[in-house]
Amino acid sequence: MSETKKIAVIGAGPAGLTAAYELAKKGYSVDVYEASSEVGGLSKTIDLWNQKVDLGPHRFFSNDTKVNELWLEVVGKDYRMVDRLTRIYYKKKFYYYPLKPFDALKKLGLGTAFVCVMSYMKERIFPVKKNGSFETWVIGRFGYKLFSIFFKTYSEKLWGISCQELDEDFAAQRIKKLSLFKAVWNALFSGGKTKHKTLVDQFAYPLQGTGMVYERMEKFVNEHGGKVHLNTAIKKVNCKNGTVNSIQLADGTVQEFDHVISSMPITHLVNNMDEVPEEVIEANSSLKFRNTILVYLKIEGQDVFPDNWLYVHANDLQMGRITNFCNWVPEINQGEKSTIVVAEYWAYEQDKLWQSSSEELIELGKKELRKTGLIKDLEISQGHVVKIPKCYPVYARGYKEPLKKVEQHLTKISGLSVIGRYGAFKYNNQDHSILMGLLAAENIAENKNNNLWEINTDYEDYQEKSTITESGLNKE
Ligand SMILES: Cc1cc2nc3c(=O)[nH]c(=O)nc-3n(C[C@H](O)[C@H](O)[C@H](O)COP(=O)(O)OP(=O)(O)OC[C@H]3O[C@@H](n4cnc5c(N)ncnc54)[C@H](O)[C@@H]3O)c2cc1C
């Protein structure tokens, strides 16, 4: 029996914990090493001012039956369906997102709407020359005017580079097959019941926050022969002659394993490995991440504004997104009379914003939130800052080539599986990371040959489809 194989998982986020959970189910005793004091990674839920909050908005959504079945297996009946309400804040107005044509038309004004239609038509007749950038991809789909209103400022805030420098993969992955025609068709004729992934209008949310899923997985692993080691950062994965044999903890201890599943940053993994060719080291060093700053603010009031989250396109505000946790499920508010809102900012290490103190960031958050008019004159009684390094893998134009080199090198190493958002340098949502963990476990336990690098690119297009509803799984 291969159950005797010694397996280590690095990182207790959705990817790592899913792999460990699946292996524990199949009888393996897995060791999970997590650098921080809690599980969940970017999808953890934290306690703040006697309420539960996530690290920004965390809507779980998948069409993949395997992923949905697993999620339901862990969550059981402890979830509610949430009616999504998200808007875009632009030029002091709030636009429904997904766009509602008549609402958008009214708010943009006839003149701007006319320019949008004309620039869309121009695009159909004289298409922009594609150069692989996000900018030309979106203009090709929607026309320049809509790009400039609904894509440019937000994307440039998020990535910190111009839309010309941003790879079209970002659009292809996130906007996918959505065309203007389809968006308008959905808005007008499907009664809002669209199935496009970026536009779903209902989602399942755990009663104790998104992190509940991963806290339960941790418990399961610990109760089924495995061990989740918190506060235990991994420095290095050791290999000899192309085969993994052990890991080195940050304190220098070495522990032997037959297989290592890594979801720690790919750059860290490769930088600290032996036998890495110079050109792979060079390629690895060109992969960049964008950091996130979360400014939580406690508002003394309830029913402050109705959205789950809002996208801030206004370019006089540095914040990019605002989440109101009171509008998710009532359980996370825990009967408090106040509302917790989080404002998101994005930065690179060298940026002044990243280096600002918590006090400065709270002041900025307060000032900008007030400027939106969302909280009227309600008191903001407290602030709290969380800084997350390496939050977004930056799909800068040309990133695929160095990533491929790193991927090809790592694929050759026997006994190593590389998964996760910064683990595999993929702009993953929870569902993608869960799927990676699931398939990594299948590769080990069932001797399968799933290509983990394909996930969040082509993979999901040919899987069995389903959605989670109030009464459970709905297979299509
Ligand atoms: C602001 C924000 C909003 C988001 N919104 C959504 C959303 O609406 N829907 C959605 O599905 N997803 C959302 N996501 C994405 C989601 O959080 C991630 O896709 C998911 O958490 C990735 O899981 P992962 O396991 O791949 O990586 P992570 O969650 O990053 O977990 C990696 C883990 O590895 C640990 N680690 C790192 N280095 C080491 C080391 N050397 N040794 C040991 N452990 C280490 C980390 O501490 C971490 O716990 C959002 C993310 C952010 C930041």
The ligand as an ORCA input file, in Angstrom:
! r2SCAN-3c Opt
* xyz 0 1
  C      -8.568     40.699     -1.397
  C      -8.827     39.342     -1.961
  C     -10.082     39.012     -2.436
  C     -10.325     37.738     -2.926
  N     -11.577     37.444     -3.349
  C     -11.878     36.186     -3.703
  C     -13.210     35.827     -4.023
  O     -14.123     36.648     -4.015
  N     -13.452     34.534     -4.347
  C     -12.479     33.582     -4.337
  O     -12.787     32.408     -4.566
  N     -11.207     33.900     -4.087
  C     -10.877     35.178     -3.759
  N      -9.582     35.511     -3.477
  C      -8.530     34.534     -3.764
  C      -8.330     33.489     -2.687
  O      -8.097     34.124     -1.465
  C      -7.143     32.644     -3.099
  O      -7.349     32.146     -4.392
  C      -6.867     31.432     -2.233
  O      -6.757     31.733     -0.872
  C      -5.565     30.805     -2.730
  O      -5.311     29.641     -2.007
  P      -3.840     29.033     -1.995
  O      -3.864     27.916     -1.047
  O      -3.422     28.812     -3.370
  O      -2.895     30.210     -1.442
  P      -2.937     31.030     -0.105
  O      -4.330     31.288      0.325
  O      -2.065     32.199     -0.350
  O      -2.255     30.059      0.958
  C      -0.877     29.811      0.958
  C      -0.449     29.472      2.381
  O       0.948     29.141      2.372
  C       1.553     29.668      3.529
  N       2.997     29.805      3.281
  C       3.632     30.666      2.457
  N       4.961     30.483      2.502
  C       5.161     29.470      3.352
  C       6.341     28.818      3.815
  N       7.551     29.164      3.388
  N       6.202     27.816      4.703
  C       4.977     27.426      5.154
  N       3.832     28.032      4.745
  C       3.933     29.030      3.858
  C       0.835     30.997      3.712
  O       0.979     31.489      5.046
  C      -0.597     30.626      3.356
  O      -1.331     30.223      4.484
  C      -9.293     36.784     -2.996
  C      -8.018     37.117     -2.534
  C      -7.787     38.380     -2.033
  C      -6.437     38.716     -1.531
*
